[in-house]
Amino acid sequence: MVKIKYTEHLNLRLKIRKIPMEYPKDIYEGPEQKFFDNLEGTFIAIKKLNYNKKIRNMMVAYEEENGDVKIITIHPVTDEQIINRIMSKRWRKNG
């Protein structure tokens, strides 16, 4: 069974951005899109969720280590940002 760890940075972002605590795990476990970030060397999972009274793309950046997952950060991302990161080859499809 995969163990999901939240970093201190992620916990701070959840608090500052008022994002529900279950969102990172929910995004990781049921992403609509998955990428690898060539610049940061992290995996990216994106899912549309209700945030600030709108349905938005919410992304998490995470690392896989020894069969477990460490979620690093979370934030909303626009369709335009996703497209730009793919076109610049910063993100490549994963899965």
N, C-alpha and C positions, 0 to 999 in steps of 0.2 A: 504494500500500500504506500502510495506517495505521501510524504509528509510535506506540507506547505508552510513555509516560514515567512513571516512578515518582517522586513527590516525596520530599524528605528526610523529611517528616512520615510518609508512608506507610512508608518503609523503617524508621523508628524503631518505628512501630506493629507492623510484621511481627516485628521483633526482640523487643519487649516482650511481645507477646501470643503469641509462638511460633507464628505462622501461616506455613505454607509459602509460599515466595517466588513460586510459580507461581499461587497462588490469585487475586490481583487480576486478572491477565490472563485466567485461566480464567473468572472471574465476568463480566468485561467482554465477552468473546467469546461466552459462552453463557448469558446470563441467563435465569432463569425468569420474572422480573418486572422491569419497567423503570418508573421514575418520574422526574419533575422535582421538585426540592425548591424550592418557591417562596420559602422563607426564606433559604436559602443561595445560590440561583441555580446549583445544580449538578445534574447528572444522577445518578440512583441506579440501580444494577443489583444484583439479588439472586439468589442461587443457593444451593440446599441442598448443603452439603459437610460432610465429616467434620471436626469441630473439637473438641478436648478429649474425644475418645472418644464423641462423639454427633453425629448428623446435625443440623446447625443451618442456619438462614438466615444466610448471610454476605452483607454488603452492601459495595459500594464506592461512593464518591462520586467523580465525575470531571467534568472539563471537556473540551470539544472546542474546539481552537484550530487554525486553519489546516489542517484536515483531519487533525490528529493528536489524540491523547488524552493527557490528564494525569490520572492517578489520584491522588487527594488523600489518601484514608484508607480503612480497612477495619475492620469489626468485626461481631460477631454481632448479629442483630436478631430479636426474637421476633415471632410472628404478631400478638400484641396490640399491639406497638409499631407494626407496619406498619398495622394497622387504625386505630389512634389517629391516625397521621399522615395517613392518607387522609381520615378523618372530620373532622379539624380543617382540612382543605384545605391542609395544609402540603405534602403530596405529591400530585401528580396523575399519573395514568397517562400513560406515554410509550411509544408503540409498541404 
